[in-house]
């Protein structure tokens, strides 16, 4: 659901409040973690410049060449890696891959995996080192 909401914000330019209200009104969040959805829906646009800069270092093309779904997934995953340290990095990476397989263009999951993996290596060094030792 979050990828769809971010896509709507990126492409349609609608306000976050309107998008959130629409998801609640349409009962699209019936099985979702509503507080997590709301947190990320508001926080990602608020931190978009930082998020884009963080994963942008690992892009092999201009960000404008990314499709909107991949961009939404990269922003979401980067936010989780930077701000949700309670969420293991492997879960963020796997979620990004699965979302890209489901919603992204053909083979986008491979590209997203490479970018998010490098973001994790930079932002979660302590966690990755501990996992390798364990």
C-alpha positions, 0 to 999 in steps of 0.5 A: 500500500505504501508504494502505491501511496508514494507513487500517487504523491510522486506522480500525481502531486496530491497532498499527503493528507489527501492521499492518506484520507483516500486510503482510509476512506477506501478501506485499503489499509484493512490488513496493514499496520496503519501507524507504520503506513502513516509514519512512512507516508509522512516521513518520506516526503519530509526527508525526501532530499536526504533519502534521494542523496543517500541512495543517489550515490549508488545509482548508475543513472540519473534519478529522473531515469528511474521509473516511479515505482522503483523510486518509491521503493528506494525511498521507502527502503532508504528511510527504513535503513536510516530511521527504523533501526528496529527493523533488521536491514535484511528485512528492508532489503527483502521487502524492497526486492519483493515489492519490486518483483510485484510492482516494478518493471521487469528485472527492477528487483535486481537493480533495487537489490544492488542499490539498497544493499549498498545503502545498507552497507553504508548505513548499517555497518555495525549491524552487518558486522555483528551478523557476520560474526554471529 
